[in-house]
Amino acid sequence: MKFHTNLVKPGAVEAKKHLGQHFLKDAGVLDRIVRWIAPCRDQVFIEIGAGTGALSVRLAEKAGALAAVEFDGDCVGALTETLAPFDSAAVVHADILSLDLAGLAGKYTRPGQSLRVAGNLPYNIGTAIIGKLLRVDFRIEAMFFMLQLEVAERILAQPGTREYGYFSVLCQHHAKARMGFKVSPACFAPKPKVMSAVISLYPEPREKNAEREAGFEELAKACFAYRRKTLANSLSQNARFGGIAAGLLEKADIDGARRAESLSVMEYEHLADIYLREYSPGKR
């Protein structure tokens, strides 16, 4: 049985520009997103930016459990009403960037269930949310997000392209990314000025070494800090890597005359491994 025919009408809650809100109103697009996600009973979902529940109710119908996270207090009442028919759904009034995600995941996930995350991310903090989720120390099976098309293209960008940058490297280091489909501004209220896109991220199921991850991120940031300069020049201007830049690149067998956007994610991982082995603070 489907409950979402009587959802709170679009416009019942006014979108707030300072929160980057654009409510998805097109039922056809919402149904397509659910087909892309393919939720089922052995999956628990954390939804980010649940709004008034347009996607939430569709997930609640099919998933084993749903924690719908919403920061805007004006949306919480409508969201609670929308999800009232579902005993397995809970509304979490919180800021996702300060929320204890491990505690939230542990509260709703049972043995045998996998954890997934979905959401129409606020435009102004979408990259920060993804960055936080990629760094968690518990297992997320998959993530599905609506983002600005420009951000989606940055996440999936390949070496040598204009879009490829630090955020591309970070996302592809932690997860396998896949483009879903584009969404027109006309599908939202209010209409954004840019196209949007649905993407998926499947985090790599590996044990994380905190020291390696910190080194990896700092190295990648340092390389892209002056992306028009060579790697050797960029690293030499970094307080942490300046004194070891030439030796590090030589040991990694990476030509210092190359530029940051030419390195693959695998090469950045190799560079971090060499740094950890030869130059990390514990080796000095």
C-alpha positions in Angstrom: 0.0 0.0 0.0 1.3 3.5 -0.9 0.8 6.4 1.4 2.5 9.3 -0.5 -0.6 10.4 -2.5 -1.5 12.9 0.3 1.8 14.4 1.0 2.2 17.9 2.3 1.7 20.1 -0.7 4.7 21.9 -2.2 4.9 25.4 -0.8 3.5 24.4 2.6 7.0 25.2 4.0 8.9 28.1 2.5 12.4 27.2 1.2 15.1 29.2 3.0 17.9 30.6 0.8 20.4 30.7 3.6 20.0 26.9 4.1 20.4 26.2 0.4 16.9 24.6 0.2 15.3 23.6 -3.1 12.4 21.1 -2.5 12.1 18.4 -5.2 8.4 18.5 -6.3 8.4 16.3 -9.4 6.8 12.9 -8.4 8.2 11.3 -11.5 11.7 12.2 -10.6 11.2 11.1 -7.0 10.0 7.7 -8.2 13.0 7.5 -10.6 15.4 8.2 -7.7 13.8 5.4 -5.7 14.2 3.0 -8.6 17.9 4.1 -8.8 18.4 3.5 -5.1 16.3 0.2 -5.0 15.7 0.1 -1.2 14.7 -3.2 0.4 13.9 -4.5 3.8 17.4 -5.6 4.8 18.6 -2.0 4.4 18.6 0.9 6.8 18.6 4.4 5.5 19.8 7.7 6.9 18.2 10.4 4.8 19.8 13.8 4.8 17.8 17.0 4.3 14.5 15.2 4.4 12.4 18.4 4.1 8.7 17.6 4.3 9.1 14.0 3.4 8.7 13.6 -0.4 11.6 11.1 -0.7 11.3 9.9 2.9 7.9 8.3 2.5 9.0 6.5 -0.6 12.0 5.1 1.3 10.0 4.3 4.4 7.6 2.1 2.3 10.5 -0.2 1.1 13.4 0.0 3.6 13.8 -1.9 6.9 14.2 1.4 8.8 14.6 5.1 8.1 16.2 7.9 10.1 15.1 11.1 8.3 17.4 13.9 9.3 16.2 17.5 9.0 17.7 20.7 10.4 14.9 23.2 9.5 12.5 23.2 12.4 9.7 24.5 10.1 9.9 21.3 8.1 10.0 18.9 11.1 6.3 19.1 11.8 5.3 18.3 8.3 7.9 15.6 8.0 6.7 14.0 11.3 3.1 14.0 9.9 4.2 12.4 6.6 6.1 9.6 8.3 3.5 8.9 11.0 2.1 5.8 9.3 5.5 4.1 9.4 6.6 2.5 12.7 10.1 1.9 11.2 10.7 5.6 10.4 12.0 8.2 12.8 12.5 12.0 12.4 15.8 13.3 13.6 15.8 17.1 14.1 19.6 17.9 13.9 22.4 19.4 12.0 24.0 16.6 9.9 27.4 18.2 10.2 27.5 18.1 14.0 25.4 14.9 14.4 27.0 11.8 15.9 26.6 9.6 12.8 28.1 6.5 14.4 25.6 6.7 17.3 22.7 7.3 14.8 23.7 4.3 12.7 24.1 2.1 15.7 20.7 3.0 17.0 18.8 2.0 13.9 20.9 -0.8 12.3 20.3 -4.4 13.3 22.4 -7.5 12.7 22.1 -8.6 9.0 21.1 -5.1 7.9 23.3 -2.8 5.7 23.4 0.9 6.1 22.8 3.3 3.2 22.6 7.1 3.1 20.4 9.2 0.7 19.3 12.8 0.3 18.7 15.9 -1.7 21.7 17.7 -0.2 21.5 21.5 0.6 23.4 23.3 -2.1 25.6 25.3 0.3 27.0 22.4 2.3 26.8 19.4 0.0 30.5 18.9 -0.3 31.0 19.2 3.4 28.4 16.5 4.1 30.0 14.1 1.6 33.4 14.8 3.1 32.2 13.9 6.5 30.4 10.7 5.4 33.5 9.5 3.4 35.6 9.8 6.5 33.4 7.8 9.0 34.9 4.8 10.7 31.9 2.5 10.3 30.6 0.8 7.2 28.2 2.6 4.8 27.3 0.3 2.0 26.2 3.0 -0.5 25.2 6.7 -0.7 22.8 8.3 -3.2 22.7 12.1 -3.5 21.0 14.8 -5.4 23.6 17.6 -6.1 24.3 20.5 -8.4 25.5 19.0 -11.7 28.8 20.9 -11.4 29.5 19.2 -8.1 28.6 15.8 -9.4 30.9 16.3 -12.4 33.7 17.3 -10.0 33.2 14.1 -8.0 33.4 11.9 -11.1 36.0 13.9 -13.0 39.0 12.1 -14.5 42.7 13.2 -14.5 43.6 15.8 -17.1 40.2 17.5 -17.1 39.3 21.0 -15.9 36.8 19.6 -13.3 39.4 17.2 -11.8 40.6 18.5 -8.4 41.2 17.7 -4.8 37.6 16.8 -4.1 37.6 14.4 -7.1 40.6 12.7 -5.6 39.1 12.5 -2.1 35.8 11.0 -3.3 37.4 8.5 -5.7 39.9 7.5 -3.1 37.2 6.5 -0.7 34.4 5.3 -3.0 33.4 4.2 -6.5 31.3 6.9 -8.0 28.6 6.6 -10.6 26.5 9.2 -12.4 22.8 8.5 -12.3 20.8 11.1 -14.3 20.4 14.9 -14.6 17.4 16.8 -13.1 16.0 20.1 -14.5 15.6 23.2 -12.3 11.9 23.0 -13.2 11.6 19.9 -10.9 12.3 22.0 -7.8 10.5 24.7 -5.8 12.0 27.2 -5.9 13.8 26.7 -9.1 17.6 26.7 -8.7 19.7 28.5 -11.3 21.7 25.3 -12.1 21.1 21.8 -13.3 21.2 19.0 -10.7 22.2 15.4 -10.9 21.7 12.1 -9.0 24.9 10.2 -8.2 25.8 7.1 -6.2 28.9 6.5 -4.1 29.9 3.0 -3.0 32.6 3.3 -0.2 35.5 1.0 -0.5 35.3 -1.7 2.3 38.8 -1.4 3.7 40.3 -0.8 7.0 41.4 2.8 7.4 44.8 3.9 8.7 44.3 7.3 10.3 47.9 8.4 9.7 47.8 7.4 6.1 44.5 9.1 5.5 45.7 12.3 7.0 48.9 12.2 5.0 46.9 11.4 1.8 44.6 14.4 2.3 47.4 16.8 3.2 49.5 15.7 0.2 46.6 16.0 -2.3 45.6 19.5 -0.9 49.2 20.6 -1.1 49.5 19.4 -4.7 46.4 21.2 -5.8 47.1 24.4 -3.8 48.9 25.9 -6.8 47.4 23.8 -9.7 49.0 25.9 -12.4 52.4 25.2 -10.9 54.4 21.9 -11.2 54.1 19.3 -8.4 57.6 20.1 -7.3 56.9 23.8 -7.0 53.5 23.3 -5.3 54.9 20.9 -2.7 58.0 23.1 -2.1 55.7 25.9 -0.9 54.0 23.8 1.7 55.2 24.0 5.3 55.0 20.3 5.9 56.3 18.9 2.6 58.6 21.7 1.4 61.8 20.2 2.8 61.1 16.7 1.5 59.3 17.4 -1.8 62.2 16.5 -4.2 63.0 13.3 -2.3 59.4 12.3 -1.9 58.6 12.6 -5.6 61.8 10.8 -6.6 61.1 7.9 -4.2 57.6 7.7 -5.6 58.9 7.8 -9.2 56.7 10.7 -10.0 58.0 13.5 -12.3 58.0 16.7 -10.4 57.4 18.6 -13.6 53.9 17.2 -13.8 50.9 19.1 -12.5 48.4 18.0 -9.9 45.5 17.4 -12.3 47.6 14.9 -14.3 48.0 12.4 -11.4 45.6 9.5 -11.0 44.0 8.7 -7.7 46.2 5.6 -7.5 49.3 7.8 -7.9 48.1 10.0 -5.0 47.6 6.8 -2.9 51.1 5.7 -3.9 52.6 9.1 -2.9 50.9 8.9 0.5 52.2 5.3 1.0 55.8 6.5 0.3 55.4 9.5 2.6 54.1 7.2 5.4 56.9 4.7 4.9 59.8 7.2 4.5 58.8 10.6 5.9 56.0 10.3 8.5 56.7 12.0 11.9 57.3 8.6 13.4 60.1 7.9 10.9 62.0 11.0 11.7 
